[in-house]
């Protein structure tokens, strides 16, 4: 096959192929230039020829992934602080592996992003053929670059925030592609909080998972940002539930923050001088800037959602003189991320914390605490250490009590221990045989392991993260 290194334009999906049988039509996009700083990206393998660039072909899947990687990089690149680079072992370029095996899955492992395929109901679904899925995984890498401390913290809210950022990345990076913003406004009758192609994330992958586990995901997508989920302290939730209910599993719990994000995005849009697609794209850029500035400054604590919300109000005060405070407070209150009283208090305290927002930089020096989990709790041969979200909160806020006022945040040790318990119950922890006793509580060896028990150079065992799905 003759290879070309430069095409005038390529075909791609706008945000997702949609459920089979696919009725959506690819759009034409300028050939992506993926190596652009500050967040260069790449797709493994040679650049394919122009011939064969049609849905179903290997070439088409390459260009869909390449374009999606590029759009995520181009969205977040101008918003991250100068000097930001990919974190951990990514080296200089975040690279995608498009066919990493058979699974209905995709993940970021601190080195790159990996996508899989699987045939269900006679249809082979490639996770890397969905721009939603690709931009979600790139979102994990972006947040890892901004806040590397989040990687190893054992906390449901920190993990769920990472998943929510991935979904927010999928929404924001695709918003300005083609005429999507205008089409979404037509579909929602001018109200972006309604369910739409924009809010319904990874429709094709969701369809494929439903063929195997009908209640595991939303009825029309993987996750829908247009939702009414109300905050609950994750330590009080069950570790597994059907998709119609909220659980402490990080993808399920992420929907609370993502729902608030979509409402805030819509509220910012409603304040723009016009109500057209360009205004919606601009609202997305504003929301992206607020998220980056807030996340850079937020301390790592158990009640992470409330802290990020309060810091978003401070970022709005610093960046836009508080112009979008009402929209933000409304969204966070509606989803219980802030109680009404805490939202008022955070808004009033925001000016005194503006310096923390404007002066924040990647990896702002957070120090994490550790605790030791007894070996006998999980039937291991030795006890192991875990990192806890133990920084001092900047704002005195927490999630809303369903009755009135704020909840009392759980202490860092309990937040970490309950998350570890969930990981073992969900079969997400890889443990080498040498660390297992005959009564070990390691279950479900078929699941993708997100964490592992490993031995550090000091000789101690530690539970650390392997990847974000």
Backbone torsions as a table, in degrees:
resi	resn	phi	psi	omega
1	UNK	NA	129.6	177.5
2	UNK	-76.1	129.9	-176.8
3	UNK	-98.2	143.8	173.4
4	UNK	-118.0	142.8	179.1
5	UNK	-101.9	-6.2	-178.2
6	UNK	-149.5	123.6	175.2
7	UNK	-117.9	153.5	178.4
8	UNK	-67.8	-42.1	176.9
9	UNK	-160.6	163.9	-177.9
10	UNK	-135.4	167.0	176.7
11	UNK	-97.2	145.8	178.6
12	UNK	-155.7	168.2	171.2
13	UNK	-85.6	149.8	179.7
14	UNK	-66.1	-53.0	178.4
15	UNK	-142.4	-24.0	177.8
16	UNK	-167.9	148.9	178.3
17	UNK	-64.4	-27.5	-174.8
18	UNK	89.4	171.9	-177.8
19	UNK	-71.3	144.7	173.4
20	UNK	-65.8	146.8	-5.8
21	UNK	-73.0	135.0	-173.9
22	UNK	-68.7	125.2	178.6
23	UNK	-113.2	-7.2	-179.2
24	UNK	-75.9	152.0	-178.9
25	UNK	-105.9	131.8	176.9
26	UNK	-60.5	156.8	176.6
27	UNK	-113.1	158.7	176.1
28	UNK	-88.2	134.3	178.1
29	UNK	-134.0	149.1	175.3
30	UNK	-62.1	141.1	-179.5
31	UNK	-54.8	125.3	-176.0
32	UNK	-69.1	142.5	172.3
33	UNK	-107.1	96.9	-165.0
34	UNK	-83.2	-17.5	-173.7
35	UNK	-88.3	18.9	-174.1
36	UNK	-79.1	135.1	175.5
37	UNK	-72.4	160.9	7.8
38	UNK	-89.4	-4.9	-176.2
39	UNK	-124.0	70.9	-176.8
40	UNK	-68.4	143.9	-178.4
41	UNK	-131.5	164.9	179.2
42	UNK	-157.9	160.9	172.2
43	UNK	-116.3	129.2	-177.7
44	UNK	-63.0	145.7	-179.6
45	UNK	101.8	164.8	-179.9
46	UNK	-71.1	154.8	176.8
47	UNK	-70.3	123.7	-173.6
48	UNK	-76.9	164.9	177.7
49	UNK	-72.9	163.2	179.1
50	UNK	-67.4	-35.8	179.5
51	UNK	-65.4	140.0	-178.8
52	UNK	90.2	2.9	-179.8
53	UNK	-80.7	72.6	-179.9
54	UNK	-143.3	154.7	-177.7
55	UNK	-52.3	133.1	-178.7
56	UNK	99.9	-15.5	-178.0
57	UNK	-91.6	158.8	175.9
58	UNK	-62.9	-38.9	179.7
59	UNK	-62.4	-43.9	-180.0
60	UNK	-61.2	-44.8	-180.0
61	UNK	-62.6	-36.9	176.8
62	UNK	-59.7	-49.8	-174.6
63	UNK	-71.9	-30.4	173.7
64	UNK	-60.6	-48.9	-179.1
65	UNK	-65.7	-42.5	-179.1
66	UNK	-62.4	-43.4	179.4
67	UNK	-65.8	-41.3	-179.6
68	UNK	-66.7	-42.6	176.1
69	UNK	-57.7	-43.6	-177.9
70	UNK	-66.1	-43.1	-177.4
71	UNK	-65.4	-36.5	177.3
72	UNK	-66.9	-44.3	178.5
73	UNK	-61.3	-42.4	-177.7
74	UNK	-70.9	-29.3	177.7
75	UNK	-72.2	-50.6	-173.6
76	UNK	-79.9	-27.1	-175.8
77	UNK	-52.7	-49.2	-179.1
78	UNK	-71.1	-13.0	-175.0
79	UNK	-96.6	-22.2	-178.5
80	UNK	-80.7	154.6	-179.4
81	UNK	-62.2	152.3	175.7
82	UNK	-56.9	138.3	179.9
83	UNK	91.5	-3.8	178.5
84	UNK	-66.3	133.8	175.9
85	UNK	-133.9	164.8	176.2
86	UNK	-60.5	148.3	-173.5
87	UNK	-98.5	171.7	173.5
88	UNK	58.3	-124.8	-173.5
89	UNK	-103.0	20.0	-179.4
90	UNK	-67.0	-22.4	-172.9
91	UNK	68.4	-131.2	-174.6
92	UNK	-97.2	-26.9	-172.8
93	UNK	-128.6	130.2	174.9
94	UNK	-80.0	116.7	-173.2
95	UNK	-112.6	139.5	179.0
96	UNK	-100.9	133.4	169.7
97	UNK	-103.1	116.0	-168.7
98	UNK	-84.5	-22.7	-178.6
99	UNK	-134.1	83.6	-175.0
100	UNK	-97.1	10.2	178.4
101	UNK	132.0	-174.7	-177.2
102	UNK	-94.1	114.7	178.0
103	UNK	-176.7	155.3	171.1
104	UNK	-95.9	77.8	-168.4
105	UNK	-161.1	169.3	172.0
106	UNK	-161.5	151.5	177.7
107	UNK	-158.4	162.3	172.1
108	UNK	-111.2	125.0	-173.8
109	UNK	-113.7	18.8	-179.3
110	UNK	84.7	-9.7	177.9
111	UNK	-117.4	-32.0	179.9
112	UNK	-173.6	-170.0	178.6
113	UNK	-117.6	139.1	-175.9
114	UNK	-125.2	139.8	-178.8
115	UNK	-126.7	153.2	-172.1
116	UNK	-129.9	174.7	177.1
117	UNK	-138.6	158.1	173.5
118	UNK	-161.7	144.5	178.1
119	UNK	-95.7	122.9	176.6
120	UNK	-135.1	138.7	179.5
121	UNK	51.4	35.5	177.6
122	UNK	78.9	5.3	-178.7
123	UNK	-118.4	128.2	175.5
124	UNK	-89.7	117.3	-177.5
125	UNK	-104.5	124.8	176.8
126	UNK	-103.7	117.4	-178.1
127	UNK	-63.3	-30.1	179.9
128	UNK	-76.8	-1.0	176.4
129	UNK	-90.4	-1.4	177.2
130	UNK	-102.9	115.8	174.6
131	UNK	-57.0	-32.2	176.4
132	UNK	-58.6	-48.1	-178.0
133	UNK	-67.1	-43.0	-179.6
134	UNK	-62.2	-47.4	-178.6
135	UNK	-68.0	-29.0	174.0
136	UNK	-62.9	-48.9	-178.4
137	UNK	-66.8	-38.8	175.1
138	UNK	-63.3	-34.8	176.2
139	UNK	-58.2	-41.1	175.5
140	UNK	-57.1	-44.4	-178.6
141	UNK	-66.0	-38.3	178.5
142	UNK	-63.0	-47.9	-179.6
143	UNK	-66.0	-34.2	176.6
144	UNK	-64.8	-34.8	176.9
145	UNK	-69.5	-39.1	-179.0
146	UNK	-73.5	-43.9	-174.8
147	UNK	-134.2	77.8	-179.0
148	UNK	-62.5	-19.3	179.1
149	UNK	-63.3	-24.9	-177.1
150	UNK	-68.5	-21.5	-171.2
151	UNK	-56.6	-52.1	-171.5
152	UNK	-99.8	2.5	-176.9
153	UNK	-72.5	130.7	179.1
154	UNK	-92.9	96.1	-177.4
155	UNK	-162.9	132.0	179.9
156	UNK	-61.5	-39.8	-176.1
157	UNK	-72.1	-36.0	176.9
158	UNK	-66.5	-45.4	178.2
159	UNK	-62.6	-42.5	-179.9
160	UNK	-67.5	-34.4	177.2
161	UNK	-63.2	-38.7	176.8
162	UNK	-61.4	-43.8	179.9
163	UNK	-66.7	-39.5	177.4
164	UNK	-63.7	-41.1	178.4
165	UNK	-61.1	-38.0	175.8
166	UNK	-60.2	-44.2	179.0
167	UNK	-68.6	-38.5	176.7
168	UNK	-64.1	-36.6	176.2
169	UNK	-61.4	-41.0	179.3
170	UNK	-62.6	-42.2	179.2
171	UNK	-66.7	-51.6	-172.8
172	UNK	-69.8	-38.9	-176.9
173	UNK	-71.6	-26.4	-179.2
174	UNK	-93.8	-13.1	-172.4
175	UNK	-58.4	-38.4	-176.4
176	UNK	-94.0	12.6	-176.5
177	UNK	-85.2	122.1	179.7
178	UNK	59.2	-136.0	-179.5
179	UNK	-103.8	24.4	-173.7
180	UNK	-57.9	-43.7	-177.7
181	UNK	-60.1	-44.9	178.1
182	UNK	-64.0	-40.4	-179.6
183	UNK	-65.6	-37.7	178.0
184	UNK	-65.4	-40.4	179.0
185	UNK	-65.2	-34.7	174.9
186	UNK	-67.7	-45.7	-177.6
187	UNK	-63.1	-36.2	-176.1
188	UNK	-97.6	6.1	-176.8
189	UNK	54.9	42.1	175.0
190	UNK	83.5	6.5	-178.5
191	UNK	-122.0	95.2	-174.5
192	UNK	-65.4	-7.5	176.7
193	UNK	-74.5	-13.4	179.9
194	UNK	-79.7	155.3	179.1
195	UNK	-60.5	136.1	-176.3
196	UNK	-158.9	178.8	174.5
197	UNK	-57.3	-29.4	-179.9
198	UNK	-73.2	-42.8	-175.3
199	UNK	-81.7	-27.5	-178.2
200	UNK	-82.5	104.2	-172.4
201	UNK	-91.7	134.1	173.5
202	UNK	54.3	60.3	-177.7
203	UNK	-63.8	-41.5	-177.8
204	UNK	-68.0	-45.7	178.2
205	UNK	-62.8	-39.1	175.7
206	UNK	-60.3	-42.8	177.5
207	UNK	-59.0	-45.3	-177.4
208	UNK	-63.3	-42.3	179.7
209	UNK	-65.7	-37.2	179.5
210	UNK	-64.4	-26.2	178.6
211	UNK	-66.5	-24.8	-178.2
212	UNK	-102.3	-41.3	-177.9
213	UNK	-134.9	87.9	-169.8
214	UNK	-57.1	-29.1	-177.0
215	UNK	-103.1	7.1	-173.8
216	UNK	-76.6	-24.5	-177.9
217	UNK	-134.6	177.1	-179.5
218	UNK	-61.2	157.7	-177.5
219	UNK	-70.2	-15.3	-177.6
220	UNK	-132.9	10.1	-179.3
221	UNK	-173.3	-175.0	175.1
222	UNK	-76.7	-54.0	174.6
223	UNK	-145.0	147.6	-178.4
224	UNK	-116.5	121.2	178.8
225	UNK	-68.7	-20.6	176.5
226	UNK	-85.9	92.9	-176.4
227	UNK	-147.3	170.4	-180.0
228	UNK	-119.3	25.3	-179.0
229	UNK	-63.8	134.5	-177.3
230	UNK	-109.5	139.1	-175.5
231	UNK	-55.4	137.0	165.8
232	UNK	-133.3	146.2	174.4
233	UNK	-61.5	122.4	-174.3
234	UNK	-60.6	-23.1	179.1
235	UNK	-67.6	-15.8	179.7
236	UNK	-95.0	-3.7	-175.5
237	UNK	-97.0	155.6	174.0
238	UNK	-70.8	151.0	-177.4
239	UNK	-75.9	-17.2	179.7
240	UNK	-142.8	134.8	176.0
241	UNK	-149.4	159.9	169.5
242	UNK	-62.7	161.6	-173.9
243	UNK	-61.9	-19.5	179.9
244	UNK	-73.8	-13.1	-178.9
245	UNK	-119.1	156.2	178.3
246	UNK	-86.0	136.0	174.8
247	UNK	-130.9	174.6	178.7
248	UNK	-80.8	-8.2	175.6
249	UNK	-58.8	135.3	-164.9
250	UNK	-61.6	-35.9	178.8
251	UNK	-68.7	-39.9	176.9
252	UNK	-64.0	-49.5	-175.7
253	UNK	-70.1	-23.6	179.4
254	UNK	-60.4	-25.1	-174.4
255	UNK	-64.8	-24.2	177.5
256	UNK	-62.6	-51.1	-178.0
257	UNK	-70.5	-38.0	-179.7
258	UNK	-64.4	-37.1	176.7
259	UNK	-62.4	-42.4	177.9
260	UNK	-64.9	-40.0	177.8
261	UNK	-57.3	-47.4	-177.8
262	UNK	-63.0	-39.6	178.4
263	UNK	-66.4	-39.5	177.2
264	UNK	-64.6	-41.6	177.1
265	UNK	-58.2	-45.3	178.7
266	UNK	-64.4	-40.6	179.4
267	UNK	-62.5	-39.3	176.5
268	UNK	-66.0	-40.5	177.4
269	UNK	-59.3	-43.4	-178.2
270	UNK	-63.6	-19.6	179.4
271	UNK	-91.1	-3.4	179.3
272	UNK	-74.3	154.1	-178.1
273	UNK	-58.7	-33.4	177.7
274	UNK	-117.8	169.0	179.8
275	UNK	-121.8	43.3	-178.6
276	UNK	-109.2	-175.8	-178.3
277	UNK	-60.1	-38.2	179.3
278	UNK	-62.1	-37.2	178.8
279	UNK	-67.4	-36.1	178.3
280	UNK	-68.5	-39.1	176.2
281	UNK	-63.3	-42.3	178.6
282	UNK	-64.4	-39.6	176.6
283	UNK	-60.7	-37.2	177.1
284	UNK	-64.5	-40.8	178.2
285	UNK	-64.0	-41.9	178.6
286	UNK	-62.8	-44.7	-179.5
287	UNK	-63.7	-39.7	177.8
288	UNK	-61.9	-42.0	179.1
289	UNK	-64.6	-43.1	179.5
290	UNK	-61.8	-41.8	179.8
291	UNK	-62.9	-46.7	-179.3
292	UNK	-60.9	-48.1	-177.3
293	UNK	-65.1	-38.1	179.6
294	UNK	-68.7	-45.4	-176.5
295	UNK	-67.3	-32.7	178.0
296	UNK	-62.5	-31.6	-172.7
297	UNK	-101.1	-10.8	-173.5
298	UNK	-74.8	125.4	174.8
299	UNK	-69.2	156.1	-177.9
300	UNK	-87.1	105.7	-175.9
301	UNK	-134.4	165.2	178.1
302	UNK	-61.5	-44.6	-179.5
303	UNK	-84.7	63.0	-170.9
304	UNK	-67.0	-39.5	-177.9
305	UNK	-57.9	-47.5	-177.2
306	UNK	-65.2	-38.7	179.0
307	UNK	-65.2	-42.7	178.2
308	UNK	-63.3	-40.6	178.5
309	UNK	-60.6	-47.0	179.8
310	UNK	-63.0	-39.7	178.4
311	UNK	-69.8	-27.6	174.2
312	UNK	-66.5	-37.9	175.3
313	UNK	-64.7	-39.1	177.1
314	UNK	-66.8	-38.4	177.6
315	UNK	-64.2	-39.3	177.3
316	UNK	-62.6	-40.1	178.2
317	UNK	-65.4	-40.6	-178.3
318	UNK	-73.3	-41.0	-172.4
319	UNK	-89.2	-35.2	-171.5
320	UNK	-130.9	19.6	179.1
321	UNK	55.3	33.1	175.9
322	UNK	76.4	17.3	-174.1
323	UNK	-62.2	-28.8	-173.7
324	UNK	-111.4	17.1	-178.2
325	UNK	-58.3	-42.7	-178.3
326	UNK	-63.3	-44.2	179.6
327	UNK	-62.7	-42.4	-179.2
328	UNK	-67.1	-47.7	-179.6
329	UNK	-60.9	-41.7	-180.0
330	UNK	-59.6	-44.4	-178.9
331	UNK	-66.4	-44.9	-177.9
332	UNK	-68.8	-34.6	177.5
333	UNK	-69.9	-43.6	-177.7
334	UNK	-58.5	-36.3	-178.8
335	UNK	-96.9	9.9	174.3
336	UNK	70.7	12.5	178.2
337	UNK	-71.2	-33.0	169.9
338	UNK	-127.8	140.3	169.7
339	UNK	-73.8	159.5	177.3
340	UNK	-54.5	-42.5	-178.6
341	UNK	-67.0	-39.2	178.2
342	UNK	-69.9	-33.6	177.9
343	UNK	-64.1	-41.6	176.9
344	UNK	-63.8	-46.5	-178.3
345	UNK	-63.5	-40.5	-179.9
346	UNK	-65.7	-40.5	178.9
347	UNK	-64.3	-39.4	-179.9
348	UNK	-71.0	-30.7	-179.5
349	UNK	-86.4	-12.1	-174.3
350	UNK	-55.5	-44.0	-177.5
351	UNK	-57.1	-36.7	-177.7
352	UNK	-73.2	-13.6	179.4
353	UNK	-105.5	8.3	-178.0
354	UNK	-61.1	-35.5	-179.0
355	UNK	-62.9	-36.0	178.9
356	UNK	-65.9	-32.9	178.5
357	UNK	-72.6	-51.1	-173.8
358	UNK	-73.2	-22.1	-178.1
359	UNK	-99.0	2.8	-175.8
360	UNK	-71.1	148.6	177.2
361	UNK	-140.2	158.6	-178.7
362	UNK	-54.7	134.9	178.3
363	UNK	62.1	60.8	-168.8
364	UNK	-76.9	23.8	171.6
365	UNK	96.3	16.1	-179.0
366	UNK	-62.8	137.2	175.8
367	UNK	-112.9	127.1	-177.9
368	UNK	-98.9	146.0	176.4
369	UNK	-91.5	163.9	176.6
370	UNK	-129.7	152.4	172.8
371	UNK	-130.4	163.6	179.7
372	UNK	-108.8	128.5	177.8
373	UNK	-96.3	126.0	-176.9
374	UNK	-61.3	141.0	-177.8
375	UNK	-61.0	-38.7	-174.0
376	UNK	-68.7	-18.0	-178.7
377	UNK	-63.0	-35.0	-178.1
378	UNK	-120.3	12.5	177.0
379	UNK	70.1	37.9	178.0
380	UNK	-100.3	166.8	-178.8
381	UNK	-80.8	-21.3	-179.1
382	UNK	-142.3	154.2	172.5
383	UNK	-70.1	160.6	-178.3
384	UNK	-138.3	155.9	-178.0
385	UNK	-97.4	147.1	174.6
386	UNK	-134.7	151.6	177.4
387	UNK	-86.7	138.1	-178.7
388	UNK	-115.3	151.8	179.0
389	UNK	-80.9	81.9	-166.1
390	UNK	-116.7	23.5	175.1
391	UNK	-74.0	167.5	177.0
392	UNK	-84.4	126.7	179.0
393	UNK	-66.2	144.5	178.2
394	UNK	-84.6	-34.3	178.6
395	UNK	-110.8	142.2	177.4
396	UNK	-86.1	72.0	-177.6
397	UNK	-134.1	160.7	176.4
398	UNK	-155.3	173.4	177.0
399	UNK	-63.8	160.7	-174.9
400	UNK	-79.6	138.2	168.0
401	UNK	-72.6	134.0	-180.0
402	UNK	-58.1	-22.4	-180.0
403	UNK	-85.8	-66.3	-178.6
404	UNK	-161.8	143.8	175.3
405	UNK	71.6	-171.0	-178.8
406	UNK	-89.8	157.9	171.2
407	UNK	-77.5	162.2	170.5
408	UNK	-87.5	120.0	-177.6
409	UNK	-60.1	142.2	176.2
410	UNK	-68.9	151.1	-179.7
411	UNK	-73.6	155.8	-174.7
412	UNK	-57.2	-38.4	-177.9
413	UNK	-64.9	-42.8	179.8
414	UNK	-68.4	-37.6	178.0
415	UNK	-59.5	-43.2	-179.6
416	UNK	-69.4	-45.3	-176.2
417	UNK	-65.7	-38.4	178.2
418	UNK	-69.2	-34.1	177.7
419	UNK	-67.5	-42.3	176.5
420	UNK	-59.8	-43.6	178.7
421	UNK	-57.8	-44.3	178.8
422	UNK	-61.8	-42.2	-179.3
423	UNK	-59.6	-43.0	178.2
424	UNK	-68.0	-39.8	179.9
425	UNK	-67.0	-31.1	-179.4
426	UNK	-88.0	-1.0	179.5
427	UNK	69.8	32.9	-175.5
428	UNK	-98.7	0.7	-175.1
429	UNK	-106.4	123.4	174.2
430	UNK	-88.4	128.2	179.9
431	UNK	-132.5	124.8	178.2
432	UNK	-64.6	149.5	-176.9
433	UNK	-58.2	-31.5	-178.2
434	UNK	-65.4	-17.6	-179.6
435	UNK	-100.1	3.2	-175.1
436	UNK	-101.8	139.5	168.0
437	UNK	-96.3	167.9	178.6
438	UNK	-59.2	-21.2	-178.7
439	UNK	-103.7	20.9	-175.3
440	UNK	-59.7	148.9	-177.0
441	UNK	-100.5	31.4	177.3
442	UNK	-86.7	123.0	-172.3
443	UNK	-126.1	165.1	171.3
444	UNK	53.2	75.5	-177.8
445	UNK	-73.7	-4.7	-178.7
446	UNK	-85.4	-15.1	-173.4
447	UNK	-81.1	152.8	173.7
448	UNK	-67.5	126.1	-177.1
449	UNK	-87.1	124.5	179.0
450	UNK	-94.0	-17.3	-177.4
451	UNK	-136.5	163.5	179.2
452	UNK	-149.6	147.0	169.5
453	UNK	-86.0	120.6	-178.9
454	UNK	-131.5	162.2	176.9
455	UNK	-101.3	126.5	178.2
456	UNK	-78.8	170.3	179.2
457	UNK	-62.3	-24.6	177.9
458	UNK	-73.1	-13.3	-177.6
459	UNK	99.7	-12.6	-178.5
460	UNK	-81.1	151.1	173.4
461	UNK	-86.2	144.8	-180.0
462	UNK	-141.8	146.9	173.1
463	UNK	-97.4	116.8	-177.3
464	UNK	-129.2	161.3	-179.1
465	UNK	-80.9	141.1	173.8
466	UNK	-97.8	-38.3	-172.9
467	UNK	-167.0	164.8	168.8
468	UNK	-110.9	128.6	178.3
469	UNK	-82.5	NA	NA
